[in-house]
Amino acid sequence: MAPNAALKAYQSITKESMAHGGKGAELVTMLYDGIIESLVKAQGHIERKEWRESGHQFARAFTIIAGLRETIDFDRGQPVADDLFRFYNALTAQLIKAQSRRDLELLKSCIDMVTDVRGSWSQLALQSASGPAVTVNPAESTRTATAPIGAAVAAAF
């Protein structure tokens, strides 16, 4: 997904993602960085046939993804919360396949997917730092369920 397309998909952005329990976009971005770092290291270990070390890196990535999944606030983060949940589950399933098959192409695809979504979180963090990027429609003022990412990406799954 192109960064511009991702930003256009998130027209109801607020300062922080309520779908992740109010965690700031900067924190979520750092967690995505951790996933990417682990997967890139796993890729190198697979290339060198260092299976144990690659397993450690996959485990770290799975732990971070599980942590992100656990912070989803389904009460206040709808409808994006469901999309994020599906995204994390699909990503986990793809990573399990990549790990078990030692499939570097599939792993690269997962890295690219996480990198694209991370870019959207990064844009949100920048917008949050400079103030609200989108005016909230007063008719939707009772709706606190906004989240900047996941809908467009998870919809593909």
DSSP file (Angstrom, degrees, kcal/mol; ACC not computed):
  #  RESIDUE AA STRUCTURE BP1 BP2  ACC     N-H-->O    O-->H-N    N-H-->O    O-->H-N    TCO  KAPPA ALPHA  PHI   PSI    X-CA   Y-CA   Z-CA
    1    1 A M              0   0    0      0, 0.0   152,-0.0     0, 0.0   151,-0.0   0.000 360.0 360.0 360.0 130.7    0.0    0.0    0.0
    2    2 A A     >  -     0   0    0      1,-0.1     4,-2.5     4,-0.0     5,-0.2  -0.457 360.0-121.1 -71.3 143.9    1.4    3.4   -1.0
    3    3 A P  H  > S+     0   0    0      0, 0.0     4,-2.3     0, 0.0     5,-0.2   0.877 113.0  51.9 -54.8 -39.9    1.8    5.8    1.9
    4    4 A N  H  > S+     0   0    0      1,-0.2     4,-2.1     2,-0.2     5,-0.2   0.919 109.9  48.3 -63.3 -43.2   -0.5    8.4    0.3
    5    5 A A  H  > S+     0   0    0      1,-0.2     4,-1.5     2,-0.2    -1,-0.2   0.886 110.4  52.5 -64.1 -38.2   -3.2    5.8   -0.2
    6    6 A A  H  X S+     0   0    0     -4,-2.5     4,-0.6     1,-0.2    -1,-0.2   0.917 109.1  49.2 -64.0 -42.2   -2.8    4.7    3.4
    7    7 A L  H >< S+     0   0    0     -4,-2.3     3,-1.0     1,-0.2    -1,-0.2   0.886 109.2  51.8 -65.9 -37.6   -3.2    8.2    4.7
    8    8 A K  H 3< S+     0   0    0     -4,-2.1     3,-0.3     1,-0.2    -1,-0.2   0.808 102.7  61.1 -67.1 -28.1   -6.3    8.7    2.6
    9    9 A A  H 3< S+     0   0    0     -4,-1.5     2,-0.6     1,-0.2    -1,-0.2   0.669  96.9  62.9 -71.8 -15.4   -7.8    5.6    4.0
   10   10 A Y    X<  +     0   0    0     -3,-1.0     3,-0.7    -4,-0.6    -1,-0.2  -0.562  55.4 147.7-112.4  67.7   -7.7    7.0    7.5
   11   11 A Q  T 3   +     0   0    0     -2,-0.6    -1,-0.2    -3,-0.3    -2,-0.1   0.639  68.0  59.4 -76.6 -14.8  -10.0   10.0    7.3
   12   12 A S  T 3  S+     0   0    0    135,-0.2    -1,-0.2    -3,-0.2     2,-0.2  -0.223  73.8 153.4-109.7  44.4  -11.1    9.7   10.9
   13   13 A I    <   -     0   0    0     -3,-0.7   121,-0.4   133,-0.1     2,-0.2  -0.508  18.8-176.5 -75.3 137.4   -7.7   10.1   12.6
   14   14 A T        -     0   0    0     -2,-0.2   114,-0.1     2,-0.2   121,-0.0  -0.650  47.0 -86.1-116.8-177.6   -7.5   11.5   16.2
   15   15 A K  S    S+     0   0    0     -2,-0.2    10,-0.5     1,-0.1     2,-0.3   0.882 111.1  19.2 -60.2 -40.1   -4.5   12.2   18.2
   16   16 A E  S    S-     0   0    0      8,-0.1     2,-0.8     9,-0.1    -2,-0.2  -0.929  87.6-103.6-130.9 155.9   -4.2    8.7   19.5
   17   17 A S    > > -     0   0    0      6,-0.9     5,-1.4    -2,-0.3     3,-0.9  -0.678  23.5-169.3 -81.7 112.4   -5.5    5.3   18.4
   18   18 A M  G > 5S+     0   0    0    128,-1.7     3,-1.4    -2,-0.8    55,-0.3   0.755  83.9  70.3 -70.6 -23.0   -8.4    4.3   20.6
   19   19 A A  G 3 5S+     0   0    0    127,-0.7    54,-2.8     1,-0.3    -1,-0.2   0.767  97.9  50.7 -66.2 -23.4   -8.3    0.9   19.0
   20   20 A H  G X 5S-     0   0    0     -3,-0.9     3,-1.7    52,-0.3    -1,-0.3  -0.182 130.8 -92.4-105.6  40.0   -5.1    0.3   20.8
   21   21 A G  T < 5S-     0   0    0     -3,-1.4    -3,-0.2     1,-0.3    -2,-0.1   0.769  80.0 -56.9  62.5  27.4   -6.4    1.3   24.2
   22   22 A G  T 3 <S+     0   0    0     -5,-1.4    -1,-0.3     1,-0.3    -4,-0.2   0.580  90.1 156.3  81.4   9.1   -5.3    4.9   23.8
   23   23 A K    <   -     0   0    0     -3,-1.7    -6,-0.9    -6,-0.4    -1,-0.3  -0.470  48.3-105.1 -68.1 140.0   -1.7    4.0   23.3
   24   24 A G     >  -     0   0    0     -8,-0.2     4,-2.0    -2,-0.1     3,-0.3  -0.264  18.1-120.6 -67.8 152.4    0.1    6.7   21.4
   25   25 A A  H  > S+     0   0    0    -10,-0.5     4,-2.4     1,-0.2   100,-0.2   0.808 112.3  60.2 -62.7 -30.4    1.0    6.3   17.7
   26   26 A E  H  > S+     0   0    0      2,-0.2     4,-2.1     1,-0.2    -1,-0.2   0.917 105.7  47.0 -64.6 -42.0    4.7    6.8   18.6
   27   27 A L  H  > S+     0   0    0     -3,-0.3     4,-2.0     2,-0.2    -2,-0.2   0.925 112.6  48.6 -64.5 -44.7    4.6    3.8   20.9
   28   28 A V  H  X S+     0   0    0     -4,-2.0     4,-2.3     1,-0.2    -2,-0.2   0.895 109.5  53.7 -63.1 -39.1    2.9    1.6   18.3
   29   29 A T  H  X S+     0   0    0     -4,-2.4     4,-2.3     1,-0.2    -1,-0.2   0.915 107.5  50.6 -60.3 -43.4    5.4    2.8   15.7
   30   30 A M  H  X S+     0   0    0     -4,-2.1     4,-1.9     2,-0.2    -1,-0.2   0.880 108.6  51.9 -63.5 -37.3    8.2    1.6   18.0
   31   31 A L  H  X S+     0   0    0     -4,-2.0     4,-1.9     2,-0.2    -1,-0.2   0.906 108.7  50.2 -65.9 -40.1    6.6   -1.7   18.4
   32   32 A Y  H  X S+     0   0    0     -4,-2.3     4,-2.6     1,-0.2    -2,-0.2   0.893 107.0  55.4 -62.7 -38.6    6.3   -2.1   14.6
   33   33 A D  H  X S+     0   0    0     -4,-2.3     4,-2.8     1,-0.2    -1,-0.2   0.902 106.2  52.0 -58.6 -40.3   10.0   -1.2   14.4
   34   34 A G  H  X S+     0   0    0     -4,-1.9     4,-2.3     2,-0.2    -1,-0.2   0.889 109.1  49.2 -63.7 -40.0   10.7   -4.1   16.8
   35   35 A I  H  X S+     0   0    0     -4,-1.9     4,-2.5     2,-0.2     5,-0.2   0.950 113.2  46.6 -63.0 -48.5    8.7   -6.5   14.6
   36   36 A I  H  X S+     0   0    0     -4,-2.6     4,-2.6     1,-0.2     5,-0.2   0.927 111.4  51.4 -60.9 -46.0   10.6   -5.4   11.5
   37   37 A E  H  X S+     0   0    0     -4,-2.8     4,-2.2     1,-0.2    -1,-0.2   0.927 112.0  46.8 -57.3 -46.6   14.0   -5.6   13.2
   38   38 A S  H  X S+     0   0    0     -4,-2.3     4,-2.6     1,-0.2    -1,-0.2   0.906 112.9  48.4 -63.6 -42.1   13.2   -9.1   14.4
   39   39 A L  H  X S+     0   0    0     -4,-2.5     4,-2.2     2,-0.2    -1,-0.2   0.875 110.6  50.5 -69.3 -36.6   12.0  -10.3   11.0
   40   40 A V  H  X S+     0   0    0     -4,-2.6     4,-2.0    -5,-0.2    -1,-0.2   0.908 112.5  47.4 -65.8 -41.0   15.0   -8.8    9.2
   41   41 A K  H  X S+     0   0    0     -4,-2.2     4,-2.4    -5,-0.2    -2,-0.2   0.916 110.6  52.0 -65.0 -41.8   17.3  -10.6   11.7
   42   42 A A  H  X S+     0   0    0     -4,-2.6     4,-2.6     1,-0.2    -2,-0.2   0.900 106.6  54.6 -59.7 -40.2   15.4  -13.8   11.2
   43   43 A Q  H  X S+     0   0    0     -4,-2.2     4,-2.4     1,-0.2    -1,-0.2   0.933 108.7  47.4 -58.9 -47.4   15.8  -13.5    7.5
   44   44 A G  H  X S+     0   0    0     -4,-2.0     4,-1.6     1,-0.2    -1,-0.2   0.898 111.4  50.9 -61.9 -40.9   19.5  -13.2    7.8
   45   45 A H  H  <>S+     0   0    0     -4,-2.4     5,-3.5     2,-0.2    -1,-0.2   0.894 109.9  49.8 -65.1 -39.3   19.6  -16.2   10.1
   46   46 A I  H ><5S+     0   0    0     -4,-2.6     3,-1.6     3,-0.2    -2,-0.2   0.924 107.8  53.6 -63.9 -43.7   17.6  -18.3    7.7
   47   47 A E  H 3<5S+     0   0    0     -4,-2.4    -1,-0.2     1,-0.3    -2,-0.2   0.849 113.6  43.0 -59.2 -33.3   19.9  -17.3    4.9
   48   48 A R  T 3<5S-     0   0    0     -4,-1.6    -1,-0.3    -5,-0.2    -2,-0.2   0.355 115.3-117.6 -93.7   5.2   22.9  -18.5    7.0
   49   49 A K  T < 5 +     0   0    0     -3,-1.6     2,-1.1     1,-0.2    -3,-0.2   0.846  64.0 148.3  60.2  36.3   20.9  -21.7    8.1
   50   50 A E     >< +     0   0    0     -5,-3.5     4,-2.2     1,-0.2    -1,-0.2  -0.713  17.1 171.8 -98.5  79.2   21.1  -20.6   11.7
   51   51 A W  H  >  +     0   0    0     -2,-1.1     4,-2.3     1,-0.2    -1,-0.2   0.876  69.4  50.6 -65.0 -42.9   17.7  -22.1   12.6
   52   52 A R  H  > S+     0   0    0      1,-0.2     4,-1.8     2,-0.2    -1,-0.2   0.931 112.5  46.9 -62.2 -45.6   17.8  -21.6   16.4
   53   53 A E  H  > S+     0   0    0      1,-0.2     4,-1.8     2,-0.2    -1,-0.2   0.884 111.0  51.7 -65.3 -38.5   18.7  -18.0   16.1
   54   54 A S  H  X S+     0   0    0     -4,-2.2     4,-2.6     1,-0.2    -1,-0.2   0.904 107.1  54.9 -64.5 -38.2   15.9  -17.4   13.5
   55   55 A G  H  X S+     0   0    0     -4,-2.3     4,-2.5     1,-0.2    -2,-0.2   0.886 105.3  52.4 -60.3 -39.3   13.5  -19.1   15.9
   56   56 A H  H  X S+     0   0    0     -4,-1.8     4,-2.0     2,-0.2    -1,-0.2   0.898 110.6  47.7 -63.1 -40.0   14.4  -16.6   18.6
   57   57 A Q  H  X S+     0   0    0     -4,-1.8     4,-2.2     2,-0.2    -2,-0.2   0.899 111.4  49.3 -70.4 -40.1   13.8  -13.7   16.3
   58   58 A F  H  X S+     0   0    0     -4,-2.6     4,-3.0     2,-0.2     5,-0.2   0.929 109.8  53.0 -61.9 -43.2   10.4  -15.1   15.1
   59   59 A A  H  X S+     0   0    0     -4,-2.5     4,-2.2     1,-0.2    -2,-0.2   0.900 108.4  50.0 -59.6 -40.7    9.5  -15.6   18.8
   60   60 A R  H  X S+     0   0    0     -4,-2.0     4,-2.1     2,-0.2    -1,-0.2   0.927 111.7  47.9 -63.2 -44.5   10.3  -12.0   19.5
   61   61 A A  H  X S+     0   0    0     -4,-2.2     4,-2.5     1,-0.2    -2,-0.2   0.916 111.4  50.6 -62.7 -43.3    8.1  -10.8   16.6
   62   62 A F  H  X S+     0   0    0     -4,-3.0     4,-2.6     1,-0.2    -1,-0.2   0.883 108.8  52.6 -61.8 -38.0    5.3  -13.1   17.6
   63   63 A T  H  X S+     0   0    0     -4,-2.2     4,-2.2    -5,-0.2    -1,-0.2   0.915 110.6  46.4 -64.6 -43.2    5.5  -11.7   21.2
   64   64 A I  H  X S+     0   0    0     -4,-2.1     4,-2.4     2,-0.2    -2,-0.2   0.920 112.9  49.3 -65.5 -43.5    5.2   -8.1   20.0
   65   65 A I  H  X S+     0   0    0     -4,-2.5     4,-2.7     1,-0.2    -2,-0.2   0.919 110.8  50.6 -62.1 -43.1    2.3   -8.9   17.6
   66   66 A A  H  X S+     0   0    0     -4,-2.6     4,-2.3     1,-0.2    -1,-0.2   0.898 109.3  51.8 -61.5 -39.6    0.5  -10.7   20.5
   67   67 A G  H  X S+     0   0    0     -4,-2.2     4,-1.1     2,-0.2    -2,-0.2   0.911 110.4  47.5 -63.0 -42.7    1.1   -7.6   22.7
   68   68 A L  H >< S+     0   0    0     -4,-2.4     3,-0.5     1,-0.2     4,-0.4   0.916 111.7  50.8 -63.1 -42.9   -0.4   -5.3   20.0
   69   69 A R  H >< S+     0   0    0     -4,-2.7     3,-1.0     1,-0.2    -2,-0.2   0.884 107.8  53.6 -62.4 -38.3   -3.3   -7.7   19.6
   70   70 A E  H 3< S+     0   0    0     -4,-2.3    -1,-0.2     1,-0.2    -2,-0.2   0.732 103.2  57.2 -70.5 -22.0   -3.9   -7.7   23.4
   71   71 A T  T << S+     0   0    0     -4,-1.1    -1,-0.2    -3,-0.5   -48,-0.2   0.520  75.7 120.4 -88.2  -3.1   -4.1   -3.9   23.5
   72   72 A I    <   -     0   0    0     -3,-1.0     2,-1.0    -4,-0.4   -52,-0.3  -0.422  57.5-146.1 -63.4 128.9   -6.9   -3.6   21.0
   73   73 A D     >  -     0   0    0    -54,-2.8     4,-2.1   -55,-0.3     8,-0.2  -0.821  18.3-179.1 -99.4  97.1   -9.8   -1.9   22.7
   74   74 A F  T  4 S+     0   0    0     -2,-1.0     4,-0.2     1,-0.2    -1,-0.2   0.745  78.0  57.4 -70.7 -23.1  -12.9   -3.5   21.1
   75   75 A D  T  4 S+     0   0    0      1,-0.1    -1,-0.2     2,-0.1     3,-0.2   0.910 124.1  18.0 -73.8 -42.2  -15.3   -1.4   23.1
   76   76 A R  T  4 S+     0   0    0    -58,-0.2    70,-0.2     1,-0.1    -2,-0.2   0.528 117.2  66.3-107.0  -7.7  -14.0    2.0   21.9
   77   77 A G  S  X S+     0   0    0     -4,-2.1     4,-2.8   -59,-0.2     3,-0.2   0.174  75.7 168.0-105.8  19.4  -12.1    1.1   18.8
   78   78 A Q  T  4  +     0   0    0      1,-0.3   -60,-0.0     2,-0.2    67,-0.0  -0.518  56.3  11.4 -79.4 148.2  -14.8   -0.1   16.4
   79   79 A P  T >> S+     0   0    0      0, 0.0     4,-1.1     0, 0.0     3,-0.5  -0.994 130.5  47.6 -89.5  -4.4  -14.9   -0.8   13.5
   80   80 A V  H 3> S+     0   0    0     65,-0.2     4,-2.9     1,-0.2    -2,-0.2   0.793  99.3  69.7 -70.1 -27.5  -11.1   -0.6   13.1
   81   81 A A  H 3X S+     0   0    0     -4,-2.8     4,-2.4     1,-0.2    -1,-0.2   0.915 100.0  48.0 -56.6 -43.7  -10.4   -2.8   16.1
   82   82 A D  H <> S+     0   0    0     -3,-0.5     4,-2.3     1,-0.2    -1,-0.2   0.891 111.3  51.0 -63.8 -38.7  -11.9   -5.8   14.3
   83   83 A D  H  X S+     0   0    0     -4,-1.1     4,-2.5     2,-0.2    -2,-0.2   0.909 110.3  48.5 -65.9 -42.0   -9.7   -5.0   11.2
   84   84 A L  H  X S+     0   0    0     -4,-2.9     4,-2.9     2,-0.2     5,-0.2   0.918 109.8  52.7 -63.2 -42.4   -6.6   -4.8   13.4
   85   85 A F  H  X S+     0   0    0     -4,-2.4     4,-2.2    -5,-0.2    -2,-0.2   0.927 111.6  45.5 -58.7 -46.4   -7.4   -8.1   15.0
   86   86 A R  H  X S+     0   0    0     -4,-2.3     4,-2.8     2,-0.2     5,-0.2   0.899 112.1  52.7 -63.6 -40.7   -7.8   -9.7   11.6
   87   87 A F  H  X S+     0   0    0     -4,-2.5     4,-2.8     2,-0.2    -2,-0.2   0.945 110.4  46.1 -60.7 -48.9   -4.6   -8.1   10.4
   88   88 A Y  H  X S+     0   0    0     -4,-2.9     4,-2.4     1,-0.2    -1,-0.2   0.888 114.3  48.8 -63.5 -38.8   -2.6   -9.4   13.4
   89   89 A N  H  X S+     0   0    0     -4,-2.2     4,-2.4    -5,-0.2    -1,-0.2   0.920 113.2  46.5 -66.2 -43.1   -4.0  -12.9   13.0
   90   90 A A  H  X S+     0   0    0     -4,-2.8     4,-2.4     2,-0.2    -2,-0.2   0.909 112.7  50.2 -65.4 -41.9   -3.3  -13.0    9.3
   91   91 A L  H  X S+     0   0    0     -4,-2.8     4,-2.5    -5,-0.2    -2,-0.2   0.930 110.7  49.6 -61.5 -45.4    0.2  -11.7    9.8
   92   92 A T  H  X S+     0   0    0     -4,-2.4     4,-2.3     1,-0.2    -2,-0.2   0.922 110.7  50.0 -59.4 -45.0    0.8  -14.3   12.5
   93   93 A A  H  X S+     0   0    0     -4,-2.4     4,-2.0     1,-0.2    -1,-0.2   0.911 111.9  47.6 -61.4 -42.9   -0.5  -17.1   10.2
   94   94 A Q  H  X S+     0   0    0     -4,-2.4     4,-2.7     1,-0.2    -1,-0.2   0.888 111.3  50.8 -66.4 -38.4    1.8  -15.9    7.4
   95   95 A L  H  X S+     0   0    0     -4,-2.5     4,-2.8     2,-0.2     5,-0.2   0.872 107.1  53.8 -68.3 -35.8    4.8  -15.7    9.6
   96   96 A I  H  X S+     0   0    0     -4,-2.3     4,-2.8     2,-0.2     5,-0.2   0.928 111.1  46.7 -62.0 -43.7    4.2  -19.2   10.9
   97   97 A K  H  X S+     0   0    0     -4,-2.0     4,-2.4     2,-0.2     6,-0.3   0.939 112.6  49.4 -61.6 -46.9    4.2  -20.4    7.3
   98   98 A A  H  X>S+     0   0    0     -4,-2.7     5,-1.9     1,-0.2     4,-0.9   0.909 115.0  44.6 -60.6 -42.2    7.3  -18.5    6.5
   99   99 A Q  H  <5S+     0   0    0     -4,-2.8     3,-0.3     3,-0.2    -2,-0.2   0.946 115.1  45.6 -68.4 -48.1    9.1  -19.9    9.6
  100  100 A S  H  <5S+     0   0    0     -4,-2.8    -2,-0.2     1,-0.2    -1,-0.2   0.841 122.4  37.0 -67.7 -32.0    8.0  -23.5    9.2
  101  101 A R  H  <5S-     0   0    0     -4,-2.4    -1,-0.2    -5,-0.2    -2,-0.2   0.535 101.2-130.5 -93.2  -8.3    8.8  -23.5    5.4
  102  102 A R  T  <5 +     0   0    0     -4,-0.9     2,-0.9    -3,-0.3    -3,-0.2   0.926  45.0 172.6  54.3  45.2   11.9  -21.3    5.8
  103  103 A D     >< -     0   0    0     -5,-1.9     4,-2.2    -6,-0.3    -1,-0.2  -0.756  21.6-174.7 -93.6 102.0   10.3  -19.3    3.0
  104  104 A L  H  > S+     0   0    0     -2,-0.9     4,-2.5     1,-0.2    -1,-0.2   0.842  83.2  54.6 -68.1 -34.0   12.4  -16.2    2.4
  105  105 A E  H  > S+     0   0    0      2,-0.2     4,-2.1     1,-0.2    -1,-0.2   0.927 110.7  45.0 -66.0 -44.2   10.0  -14.8   -0.2
  106  106 A L  H  > S+     0   0    0      2,-0.2     4,-2.1     1,-0.2    -2,-0.2   0.899 113.0  51.5 -65.9 -40.1    7.0  -15.1    2.2
  107  107 A L  H  X S+     0   0    0     -4,-2.2     4,-2.5     2,-0.2    -2,-0.2   0.922 109.1  50.5 -61.9 -43.6    9.0  -13.6    5.0
  108  108 A K  H  X S+     0   0    0     -4,-2.5     4,-2.6     1,-0.2    -2,-0.2   0.895 108.3  53.2 -60.8 -40.4   10.0  -10.7    2.8
  109  109 A S  H  X S+     0   0    0     -4,-2.1     4,-2.2     2,-0.2    -1,-0.2   0.900 109.5  48.3 -61.4 -41.1    6.3  -10.2    1.9
  110  110 A C  H  X S+     0   0    0     -4,-2.1     4,-2.7     2,-0.2     5,-0.2   0.905 110.3  51.3 -65.8 -41.5    5.5  -10.0    5.6
  111  111 A I  H  X S+     0   0    0     -4,-2.5     4,-2.6     1,-0.2    -2,-0.2   0.927 110.8  48.9 -60.7 -44.6    8.3   -7.6    6.3
  112  112 A D  H  X S+     0   0    0     -4,-2.6     4,-2.3     2,-0.2    -1,-0.2   0.903 111.0  50.2 -61.9 -41.5    7.0   -5.4    3.5
  113  113 A M  H  X S+     0   0    0     -4,-2.2     4,-2.1     2,-0.2    -2,-0.2   0.933 112.9  45.1 -63.7 -46.5    3.4   -5.6    4.8
  114  114 A V  H  X S+     0   0    0     -4,-2.7     4,-2.7     1,-0.2    -1,-0.2   0.891 111.8  53.7 -65.0 -38.4    4.5   -4.6    8.3
  115  115 A T  H  X S+     0   0    0     -4,-2.6     4,-1.9    -5,-0.2    -2,-0.2   0.900 107.9  50.2 -63.0 -41.2    6.7   -1.8    6.9
  116  116 A D  H  X S+     0   0    0     -4,-2.3     4,-1.2     2,-0.2    -2,-0.2   0.930 113.7  44.1 -62.2 -45.9    3.7   -0.4    5.0
  117  117 A V  H  X S+     0   0    0     -4,-2.1     4,-1.9     1,-0.2     3,-0.3   0.887 110.1  56.1 -68.2 -37.9    1.5   -0.4    8.1
  118  118 A R  H  X S+     0   0    0     -4,-2.7     4,-2.6     1,-0.2    -1,-0.2   0.877 102.0  57.9 -59.7 -38.1    4.4    1.0   10.2
  119  119 A G  H  X S+     0   0    0     -4,-1.9     4,-2.2     1,-0.2    -1,-0.2   0.874 104.7  50.5 -60.9 -37.4    4.6    3.9    7.7
  120  120 A S  H  X S+     0   0    0     -4,-1.2     4,-2.1    -3,-0.3    -1,-0.2   0.907 110.4  48.6 -67.2 -41.6    1.0    4.8    8.4
  121  121 A W  H  X S+     0   0    0     -4,-1.9     4,-2.5     2,-0.2    -2,-0.2   0.900 110.0  53.1 -63.6 -39.3    1.5    4.8   12.2
  122  122 A S  H  X S+     0   0    0     -4,-2.6     4,-2.2     2,-0.2    -2,-0.2   0.912 108.1  49.7 -62.2 -43.1    4.6    7.0   11.7
  123  123 A Q  H  X S+     0   0    0     -4,-2.2     4,-2.4     1,-0.2    -1,-0.2   0.903 110.6  50.6 -61.7 -40.9    2.5    9.5    9.7
  124  124 A L  H  X S+     0   0    0     -4,-2.1     4,-3.0     2,-0.2    -2,-0.2   0.909 107.7  52.9 -62.9 -41.9    0.0    9.5   12.5
  125  125 A A  H  X S+     0   0    0     -4,-2.5     4,-1.9  -100,-0.2    -1,-0.2   0.906 110.3  48.1 -60.7 -41.4    2.7   10.1   15.1
  126  126 A L  H  X S+     0   0    0     -4,-2.2     4,-1.2     2,-0.2    -1,-0.2   0.911 113.5  47.1 -64.8 -42.0    3.9   13.1   13.1
  127  127 A Q  H  < S+     0   0    0     -4,-2.4     4,-0.5     1,-0.2     3,-0.2   0.888 110.4  52.9 -66.6 -38.2    0.3   14.4   12.7
  128  128 A S  H >< S+     0   0    0     -4,-3.0     3,-0.8     1,-0.2    -1,-0.2   0.875 106.3  53.5 -64.4 -37.0   -0.3   13.9   16.4
  129  129 A A  H 3< S+     0   0    0     -4,-1.9    -1,-0.2     1,-0.2    -2,-0.2   0.805 113.0  43.0 -67.9 -28.9    2.8   15.8   17.3
  130  130 A S  T 3< S-     0   0    0     -4,-1.2    -1,-0.2     1,-0.4    -2,-0.2   0.388 123.3 -96.3 -99.4   3.9    1.6   18.8   15.3
  131  131 A G    <   -     0   0    0     -3,-0.8    -1,-0.4    -4,-0.5    -2,-0.1  -0.384  68.5 -20.9 107.4 172.7   -2.0   18.7   16.4
  132  132 A P        -     0   0    0      0, 0.0  -118,-0.1     0, 0.0     3,-0.1  -0.259  48.0-165.1 -57.8 134.6   -5.2   17.2   15.1
  133  133 A A  S    S+     0   0    0      1,-0.1     2,-0.4  -120,-0.1  -119,-0.1   0.666  71.1  45.5 -94.1 -18.9   -5.0   16.6   11.3
  134  134 A V  S    S-     0   0    0   -121,-0.4     2,-0.4  -122,-0.0    -1,-0.1  -0.979  79.5-124.9-131.1 136.1   -8.7   16.1   10.7
  135  135 A T        -     0   0    0     -2,-0.4     2,-0.4    -3,-0.1  -122,-0.0  -0.651  30.9-127.1 -77.7 131.7  -11.7   18.1   11.9
  136  136 A V        -     0   0    0     -2,-0.4     5,-0.1     1,-0.1  -124,-0.1  -0.651  19.5-120.1 -82.1 133.2  -14.2   15.9   13.7
  137  137 A N    >   -     0   0    0     -2,-0.4     3,-2.2     1,-0.2    -1,-0.1  -0.593  16.2-137.9 -70.1 123.5  -17.7   16.1   12.4
  138  138 A P  G >  S+     0   0    0      0, 0.0     3,-1.6     0, 0.0     4,-0.2   0.800 103.0  63.2 -55.9 -29.4  -19.9   17.3   15.3
  139  139 A A  G 3  S+     0   0    0      1,-0.3     3,-0.3     2,-0.1    -2,-0.0   0.750 106.2  45.4 -66.9 -21.9  -22.5   14.8   14.3
  140  140 A E  G X  S+     0   0    0     -3,-2.2     3,-1.9     1,-0.2    -1,-0.3   0.162  77.1 115.1-103.6  17.3  -20.0   12.1   15.1
  141  141 A S  T <  S+     0   0    0     -3,-1.6    -1,-0.2     1,-0.3    -2,-0.1   0.747  73.4  55.5 -63.9 -23.4  -18.9   13.6   18.4
  142  142 A T  T 3  S+     0   0    0     -3,-0.3     2,-0.9    -4,-0.2    -1,-0.3   0.581  88.6  91.1 -82.6  -8.2  -20.2   10.6   20.4
  143  143 A R    <   +     0   0    0     -3,-1.9    -1,-0.1     1,-0.2   -67,-0.1  -0.779  41.6 163.6 -92.2 107.3  -18.1    8.3   18.3
  144  144 A T        +     0   0    0     -2,-0.9     2,-1.9     1,-0.1  -126,-0.2   0.376  43.6 107.9-100.5   2.6  -14.7    7.8   20.0
  145  145 A A        +     0   0    0    -70,-0.1     2,-0.4  -127,-0.1   -65,-0.2  -0.548  43.6 136.2 -86.3  79.1  -13.9    4.7   18.0
  146  146 A T        +     0   0    0     -2,-1.9  -128,-1.7   -70,-0.2  -127,-0.7  -0.960  22.9 171.8-124.3 144.8  -11.3    6.0   15.7
  147  147 A A        -     0   0    0     -2,-0.4  -135,-0.2  -130,-0.2     4,-0.2  -0.985  28.0-140.5-150.2 142.9   -8.0    4.3   14.7
  148  148 A P  S    S+     0   0    0      0, 0.0     2,-0.3     0, 0.0  -135,-0.1   0.708  76.3  31.5 -81.7 -20.0   -5.5    5.4   12.1
  149  149 A I  S    S+     0   0    0      1,-0.1   -65,-0.2     2,-0.1     2,-0.1  -0.849  86.2  50.7-136.0 167.9   -4.5    2.1   10.7
  150  150 A G  S  > S+     0   0    0     -2,-0.3     4,-3.8   -67,-0.1     5,-0.5  -0.217  79.8  88.9 107.1 -43.4   -5.6   -1.4    9.9
  151  151 A A  H  > S+     0   0    0      1,-0.2     4,-1.7     2,-0.2     5,-0.1   0.939  96.9  36.5 -57.9 -52.2   -8.8   -0.9    8.0
  152  152 A A  H  4 S+     0   0    0      2,-0.2     4,-0.5     1,-0.2    -1,-0.2   0.904 124.2  42.2 -69.4 -40.4   -7.3   -0.7    4.6
  153  153 A V  H >4 S+     0   0    0      1,-0.2     3,-1.3     2,-0.2    -2,-0.2   0.945 116.8  45.9 -71.8 -48.2   -4.6   -3.2    5.2
  154  154 A A  H >< S+     0   0    0     -4,-3.8     3,-2.0     1,-0.3    -1,-0.2   0.797 100.5  68.5 -67.4 -27.4   -6.7   -5.7    7.1
  155  155 A A  T 3< S+     0   0    0     -4,-1.7    -1,-0.3    -5,-0.5    -2,-0.2   0.759  90.1  64.9 -62.2 -22.8   -9.5   -5.4    4.5
  156  156 A A  T <         0   0    0     -3,-1.3    -1,-0.3    -4,-0.5    -2,-0.2   0.603 360.0 360.0 -75.1 -10.2   -7.1   -7.2    2.1
  157  157 A F    <         0   0    0     -3,-2.0    -1,-0.2    -4,-0.2    -2,-0.2   0.431 360.0 360.0 -98.8 360.0   -7.2  -10.3    4.3
